[in-house]
Amino acid sequence: MSDVLARIRVKETHGIRRFLYPLSAVPRLKGEVDIQEIGLFSSDGETVPMQIAPTLDKHGGHYRMDFALSLTPHSEQILLLRTEKKPVAFDDPLQVTRLEGGGIRNDQKRFSITVDADAGIQNVVYDGIPHLRGRSAIFHNGSPITEISPPTKEDHLIETSGYLCEVLSPSGCHADGWGAGVETQITACKSWAQIRYWSGGGSKPLQAGDEITFRLPLAVTSPTLTYDFGFGNGIYGKLQSGVAEEVIWQTEFGRRPYARWSVAVGGRTDYVGEAATAAIFQPQRWFHLVDSDKALAVAITRIPPACQQMKATINIAGDIDVVFRMEKVSPYSDTFSVCYHFLNDVPAIAAATNPQSILLPPTVEVLPT
């Protein structure tokens, strides 16, 4: 009989049906473990698609485990990591190609994404339709964050490499000495790209007034764009060349008990409001942009405590900026992250992209064995 190495409890707590939802856990495995000979199983013995690899803490016995699980609303499952290996047929795995210079290309049946050595997204293609007209980028006070030099010559670290999840994570220091890192994570089953940026801390913290900007240039193919924002009561609108060419959504979400927001279209403030509490506002940081044949959903997945203001700007050319403004000096490292969800052929009010599912993932807990 196989030994149980770890028990994993997964709960769906938000009333959302999940189909092969990408999840991660970090179990601690004791003793010598051959990760090529272990598998993940549901309580009724069904094999769960999974990949596992040691974390950076190689001597602590911790492993990062990525898996995909389907869940009904408000359901719970107990998974068993066992010393037993059963083949599992996974319908659409990541096909990973290493590129010259340290980048990667991830291909699936319908979706392909290329990430360069600095973890910037260079290219996205969905059903043969290109979604970008340039590289994604991150800016610090308007200057592009480039040349993040890793501490060794081993180029850039692939934390997890496999058919379910790919994480490209260069880190080190900028030329002026302040620590920084970028991480781009791609998962099978979903056309998501999650980008995380961390900066500052120690002797070089971010200052009050500093701004971190995430930029994505979309390949727009229609003269009219539809957008909507998620902050309690949805705001929908259109951008049209020569009429309203830019929309700005600003938020102040850290001053309890209210999270204030406003929307300005074409330089005119059309909407102002507030969510009842900051806690309610937290899972509602998202927006869509839709043209004639494709859509993008953006979920703001991580805002550090020292950041009290966020601004999202969309223009008719397809340029999207998400700007985080620091309100005070933070002595700690600050982490920002956004998740881009690329889709084709969606309705004008692109509810099918469902960014709430990104912002409200199921809970994952490693239980004692």
NUVEXRO-21597 format. One record per residue: x, y, z of N, C-alpha, C in turn. Coordinates in steps of 0.001 Angstrom, whole numbers, plus 500000, padded with zeros to 6 digits. Example, Ala and Ser with C-alpha at 12.3 -4.5 7.8 and 13.67 -1.06 7.14 Angstrom:
BEGIN
513190494310507800512300495500507800513200496700507800
512850497750507080513670498940507140512900500030507870
END
This chain:
BEGIN
500850498806500000500000500000500000500879501234500000
500489502247499264501292503462499180501175504272500469
502239505011500776502261505867501950501693507235501595
500983507827502547500465509186502380501532510157502853
502003511013501944503037511989502259502456513302502756
501282513664502259500657514929502657499172514868502335
498404515607503132496965515762502891496701517229502577
495949517482501500495679518847501040494172519072501057
493729520106501780492307520438501801492069521666500916
491116521539499986490757522633499081489296522979499299
489011524254499526487638524720499734487283525792498722
486086525671498144485531526727497314484582527515498201
484924528761498502484190529522499523483427530717498961
483372530875497643482787532097497078481621531849496129
481137530616496058479961530334495242480217530387493748
481419530012493324481795530049491914482147528640491458
481612528201490336481987526902489781483359527018489127
484270526118489453485634526156488921485875524910488061
486384525122486848486711524010485970488217523960485793
488835522867486256490287522691486216490989523983486638
490682524411487847491245525659488371492696525421488800
493644526268488360495045526082488753495284526499490205
495873525602490977496129525833492393497548525406492734
498042525895493887499381525529494351499344525257495842
500256524399496277500461524136497695501946523898497911
502401524088499160503817523879499489503891522899500661
503761521604500377503894520617501460505357520419501850
505560519972503077506903519620503553506971518102503621
507884517536502850508014516087502768509263515644503505
509117514696504391510218514246505231511012513138504552
512315513153504796513171512086504298513434512194502805
514015511134502275514313511079500851513030510790500070
512744511644499106511520511502498316511883511536496842
511426510544496107511581510547494653510314511148494058
510404512407493665509199513100493203508698512547491869
509515511732491206509060511102489970508133509916490238
508036509510491494507265508321491830506143508617492812
505653509850492851504525510172493723503404510773492889
502193510691493409501033511200492697500053511850493652
499113512609493078498078513297493852496737512664493506
495943512363494554494708511627494354493566512274495138
492374512194494580491181512615495301490837511557496344
489876511867497214489528510935498289488927509632497762
488384509662496531487835508436495958488820507727495027
490094508157495063491137507452494341491413507932492941
490697508965492471490934509485491129492225510295491095
492996510148490015494246510883489870493962512350489551
494679513260490219494555514704489999495798515182489243
495646515907488130496824516418487409497697517264488343
498999516947488376499889517589489344501317517579488834
502069518609489194503520518605489028504130519119490327
505324518647490643505939518998491918507437519178491725
507994520149492448509425520434492367509883521036493680
511163520854494063511671521479495289511581523002495205
511329523642496330511373525098496381512823525552496503
513023526855496590514379527373496758514992526922498082
514120526630499047514585526082500327514794524578500154
515857524207499459516038522815499069516290521895500257
516823522436501338517191521590502471516097521533503537
515026522280503335513954522287504327512862521274504052
512983520530502948511984519534502621510707520095502044
510727521374501629509523521985501082509504521864499560
508320521570499044508127521393497614506953522256497156
507087522821495963505953523514495366505200522510494500
503910522388494775503062521468494028501989522268493299
501955522169491984500923522799491165499962521731490692
498669522016490770497675521041490350496436521751489822
495589521008489124494360521559488552493182520759489077
492148521472489525491031520812490197489715521472489793
488692520653489538487348521168489280486548521138490576
485826522222490842485092522355492104483699522915491827
482710522388492521481387522986492497481313524078493563
480351525009493470480272526100494450480164525582495884
480962526191496762480945525898498203481243524420498512
482086523811497699482450522414497942483814522337498613
484138521145499102485416520893499765485937519533499332
487252519460499098487869518190498748489141517999499561
489396516750499945490650516364500583491460515567499567
492660516024499267493539515349498316494679514682499075
495151513570498534496228512815499165497425512759498226
498582513193498745499837513048498013500462511734498481
500613510763497546500999509409497941502209508934497143
502885507945497733504010507301497043503458506278496058
502765506798495099502159505972494058502029506829492812
502400506294491691502371507051490448501416506385489469
500374507127489077499460506644488047499446507645486902
499581507186485679499543508122484545498216508866484509
498280510142484199497070510941484056497115511630482700
496070511463481937495993512092480610495489513511480776
496363514471480502495988515873480634495724516421479234
494560516998479043494086517316477694494912518382476985
495332519420477705495969520554477031497137521087477862
498237520337477933499372520780478752500134521922478105
500935522606478919501864523587478387502960522884477599
503239523404476421504374522940475630505413524060475689
506461523851476478507406524911476802508632524828475895
508978525959475293510170526049474451511100527096475034
512349526724475306513345527677475772513875528461474573
513975529766474705514411530635473627515813531152473881
516504531493472826517825532096472980517699533405473745
518620533620474675518568534824475495517849534635476805
517243533452477047516651533185478356515150533266478430
514465533591477318513015533659477355512380532293477168
511049532257477214510302531024477042509071531286476177
508646530257475449507363530310474756506518529145475249
505288529455475642504362528449476148503227528289475145
503076527096474605502047526832473606501029525837474134
499752526121473853498666525182474079497858525075472784
496775524315472801496020524093471570495536525404470957
495054526325471800494468527563471282495248528814471679
496152528678472632496751529861473252498263529730473268
498952530811472895500407530842472923500863532165473521
501871532097474396502396533315475013503910533212475108
504587534296474749506040534363474791506456535368475853
507363534948476729507870535792477817509373535910477650
509897537148477685511336537321477474512114537090478762
513431537229478685514296536891479817514096537810481003
513520538997480806513231539908481908511791539780482391
511135538667482022509777538340482455508728539273481869
509028539961480770508045540771480069507327539947479011
506028540188478847505248539467477838505509540105476480
506022539321475533506332539834474209505222539589473209
504536538452473349503597538065472312502510537186472905
501261537413472479500130536591472884499294536311471636
499003535048471374498169534661470234497101533694470721
495840533993470408494714533152470808493912532819469550
493806531552469216493134531110467991493644531861466766
494952532069466708495560532729465572495459534238465563
494797534826466566494620536276466638495648536861467600
496516537766467127497480538394468037496787539393468952
497155539385470222496528540264471211497391541473471574
498678541433471306499561542534471695500211543149470466
500562544434470568501327545116469521502674545600470055
503035545104471222504300545476471844504482544691473123
505578544938473800505950544206475002505320544837476234
504889543995477179504461544526478469505672545092479196
505430546058480076506551546696480773506087547179482137
507066547385483022506832547957484346507709549187484480
507156550262485061507869551530485198507922551945486661
509026552582487038509178553185488353509341554689488145
508325555451488592508322556907488393508553557289486928
507935556538486028507992556863484614509167556294483860
510142555731484560511305555145483892511132553633483816
511396553038482645511206551589482518512153550813483414
511634549769484003512445548881484832513072547859483902
514358547988483686515085547095482789516385546677483450
516998545711482853518321545245483283518354544897484762
517397544078485164517456543532486516518502542422486499
519637542678487113520768541760487023520687540710488114
520632539442487742520614538401488776521945538345489498
521983537818490711523208537820491497524279536864490980
523925535946490087524909535021489535524807535043488021
525674534284487368525672534205485918524757533088485403
523950532543486284523082531441485879521838531925485154
521889533147484689520806533741483926519563533850484804
518418533432484322517172533669485025516576532363485533
515951532437486653515485531256487365514099530840486883
513983529601486470512677529009486245512310528267487523
511392528827488304511056528201489584510314526886489377
509372526887488461508596525698488199508498525518486700
508832524352486215508824524098484787508097522805484526
506977522855483831506254521627483581505026521848482743
504159520850482732503016520899481830501818521637482414
501869522002483699500764522713484327501075524170484630
502303524482484957502639525833485399504073526160485024
504288527408484612505627527883484269505827529234484956
506903529372485719507188530604486440508581531087486052
508651532240485410509932532852485074510170533990486050
511297533940486784511472534855487908512896535362488013
513305536304487138514605536940487347514542537894488530
515611537965489309515644538891490439517087539279490715
517258540337491469518588540817491774518545542270492172
519379543093491524519455544506491868519512545345490597
518928546540490685519101547512489622520486548146489734
520834548925488725522161549544488705522379550467489899
521295551087490404521464552010491530521442551291492875
521328549968492864521496549217494093520232548782494790
519055549249494328517864548840495055517357547502494536
516973546655495486516546545310495145515244545321494367
515105544370493458513891544296492652513770542901492068
512571542546491689512347541278491022511046541308490264
510982540560489184509770540408488384509490538919488238
508233538545488335507846537153488147506644537104487226
506725536291486187505582536056485309505209534582485388
503936534322485684503473532951485858502408532641484814
502597531528484114501653531043483120501137529696483596
499829529460483470499270528180483874498498527567482718
498477526229482675497617525542481727496158525749482128
495251525378481276493800525442481509493230526850481383
494017527883481642493527529258481612494458530123480772
493883531060480054494697531991479264495050533203480131
495700532903481267496101533923482231497602534161482152
497994535370482461499406535689482697499452536588483919
500024536086485000500104536866486235501521537408486382
501618538735486544502910539399486681503016539980488078
504095539622488761504344540139490121505654540920490109
505636542078490760506844542904490869507067543252492331
508291543046492816508614543464494176509800544423494132
509814545337495072510824546394495026511048546974496410
512252547534496584512546548315497782512861547465498989
512628548071500164512963547409501405514409547673501793
514724547416503041516090547581503506516554549022503402
517719549201502790518305550541502711517736551370501573
516893550791500716516362551527499581514857551280499428
514032551760500390512588551534500286511965552478499267
510775552115498792510007553047497986509585554221498855
509521555411498238509222556635498968507770557050498761
507280557907499654505958558496499468505941559257498143
504920559026497340504821559654496035505371558825494892
506135557785495193506642556903494135505480556194493448
505640555962492141504616555275491372505205554071490638
504500552967490700504832551760489945503722551548488919
504101551429487649503132551320486563503317550003485809
502222549279485626502179548100484766501547548524483444
502226548289482337501720548725481025501591547537480091
500481547520479360500238546477478370499664547128477115
500334546991475949499816547563474704499039546524473894
497723546680473817496885545735473087496880546043471591
496653545004470798496515545156469349495035545379469039
494607546640469033493199546980468841492839546895467359
491683546292467060491276546103465671489929546737465341
489338547503466243488052548143465946488092549594466413
487289550467465778487312551892466141486593552206467442
485868551236467997485129551437469243485498550337470224
485812550725471445486148549786472503485107549873473604
484747548730474147483840548674475288484647548355476537
484328549052477638485028548800478896484018548675480019
484424548032481090483651548056482324484596547876483494
484186548428484641485002548409485856484231547718486968
484950546997487813484312546308488923484655546953490248
483701547656490823483907548243492156482571548399492875
481793547366492881480526547420493603479369547538492645
479137548732492114478112548891491086478832549152489764
478719548208488813479517548248487600479258549474486745
480309549993486141480239551103485211480663550583483842
479798550776482839480080550342481492480139551567480584
480970551484479550481044552603478619481798552225477371
481943553223476475482640553000475217483659554099474979
484731553713474343485713554662473837485624554646472317
485645555849471724485517555950470278486449557034469767
487141556722468685488100557659468114487426558986467793
488031560084468275487514561422468029486414561855468964
485917560948469809484820561289470729485327561223472166
485440560023472695486007559817474030487151558827473868
488375559302473914489524558467473577490277557939474787
489855558331476001490556557861477192489597557807478359
489749556772479195488981556670480426489965556395481557
489734557049482703490608556899483868489753556505485067
490117555399485665489458554924486880490446555097488034
490097555923489024490953556154490183490271555632491443
491078555105492344490543554569493585491408554986494771
490760555173495894491424555303497195490783554234498080
491534553169498339490922552011498958491432551697500343
492318552504500900492896552152502184492350552929503355
491487553901503108490999554744504197489646554246504666
489661553404505647488427552811506148487557553892506788
486235553717506788485517552511506350485063552548504894
485565553512504102485097553619502731486241553492501738
485927552924500587486847552897499458486242553782498371
486904554872498049486350555862497127486871555604495722
486008555865494726486416555681493344485795556761492467
486414556976491324485866557909490338486255557433488948
485447557810487958485705557477486559485601558747485737
486665559070485007486684560230484128486805559750482686
485937560231481812485924559845480405486169561082479559
487193561020478707487502562157477857487809563422478637
488418563270479822488767564428480640487641564939481512
486473564335481469485319564777482255484962563698483271
484881564076484541484514563113485578483021562833485495
482678561588485175481280561206484999480707560469486201
481560559758486943481071558947488054481984559113489262
481356559223490437482083559235491703481263558410492687
481939557576493464481211556777494434482145556186495459
481589555311496285482405554655497301481784553314497655
482664552356497914482218551053498402482083551127499915
481182550335500463480842550462501876482045550260502778
482883549305502469484073549070503279485216548699502362
486421548904502849487597548505502084487619546999501886
487109546251502886487119544796502778486266544331501604
485109544972501402484259544615500275484939544995498969
485672546088498988486282546572497754487435545687497288
488109545034498205489313544302497843489115543315496695
488068542470496690487939541522495590487319542115494332
487140543431494258486474544048493127487410544970492350
488692544651492341489671545468491632489894544855490247
489010545139489296489149544542487982488490545419486928
488873545195485684488199545851484571488389545026483306
487516545304482310487582544654481004487802545703479917
488398545266478818488452546048477595488163545093476443
487182545447475594486700544544474555486679545278473224
487249544639472180487066545186470839486239544197470019
486303544253468703485382543480467869485615541975467919
486826541524468243487082540082468192487798539508469401
488101540311470405488836539788471560488581540658472786
489027540136473920488823540856475176490007540635476097
490183541594476986491174541479478052490477541784479369
490676540916480349490258541212481718491519541427482538
491518542468483372492655542761484237492177542684485681
492800541811486452492512541695487882493731542174488652
493554543137489542494657543647490356494746542742491581
495732541872491597495760540780492558496565541068493818
497416542104493807498197542396495017498541543872495060
498188544532496178498530545925496432499164545988497813
500358546533497958500993546563499284500302547553500219
500402547349501525499701548219502483500077549684502382
501338549997502022501770551396501952501209552125500740
500568551400499848499957551994498653498479552221498925
498033553462498809496648553794499111495859554246497884
496528554416496748495844554883495545496225554018494352
495232553770493503495465553034492276494727553751491152
495342553756489965494714554400488809494870553486487602
493771553253486886493810552490485642493413553417484506
494270553495483494494016554347482329493954553482481084
492898553672480279492718552950479020492495553980477925
493199553835476794492928554741475675492507553973474433
492037554711473423491477554114472222492524553332471434
493802553643471628494869552917470933495120551542471539
494515551279472714494703549992473368495773549980474425
496298551150474799497300551214475865496605551138477218
497062550228478052496497550047479385497594550264480417
497376551186481335498286551434482448497561551186483755
498182550417484646497716550298486024498807550893486897
498462551979487604499448552761488350499161552650489836
500185552303490614500103552235492070500927553384492643
500334554165493525501028555317494121501228555081495607
502489555195496045502813554992497449502440556236498257
501824556015499407501404557119500265502378557389501403
503263556439501664504231556618502739505432555733502463
506514556015503157507712555191503029507448553848503701
507808552786503004507657551454503581509038550870503843
509319550441505077510637549856505367510772548434504841
509687547915504282509693546530503843509672546466502314
509915545279501796509761545059500364508278545116500020
507954545821498951506567545999498542506293545185497287
505175544466497281504835543582496177503558544057495499
503614544147494183502481544525493350502258543397492348
501005543120491997500786542119490949499453542351490259
499434542002488972498220542038488169498135540721487400
496915540348487049496697539155486229495944539574484976
496506539254483818495870539531482535495191538254482039
493933538372481644493184537229481116492795537559479678
493326536791478725493119537031477305492039536094476774
491069536657476008489986535859475451489576536392474080
488907535540473314488329535926472026486822535764472070
486138536459471160484717536233470890483868536220472155
483868537330472851483067537437474066482015538519473861
480932538519474643479929539572474506480504540921474901
479830541977474472480336543334474705480543543611476190
479616543161477030479799543275478473480440541963478909
481763541943479010482528540697478974482504539942480297
481308539612480780481218538923482070481855537547482031
481962536964480834482497535605480750483945535515481192
484653536612481211486045536573481639486166536383483147
485130536758483906485002536407485321486275536656486130
486754537891486222487962538131487018487764537893488508
486504537876488975486295537543490384486848536160490702
486821535260489737487375533931489966488872533988490197
489548534939489555490985535127489768491245535732491138
490449536740491483490671537477492728490209536708493962
489324535752493783488777534991494909489050533504494692
490297533080494768490613531675494514490126530791495654
489981529498495401489692528573496489490835528579497511
490527528210498728491551528127499752492235526766499687
493541526759499942494344525526499922495091525426501236
494972524307501907495590524119503216496277522762503269
497541522739503705498265521492503893497973521008505318
497387519828505446496999519278506739498073518345507286
498103518156508590499047517181509162498702515774508666
499730514964508443499484513585508040499271512697509249
END
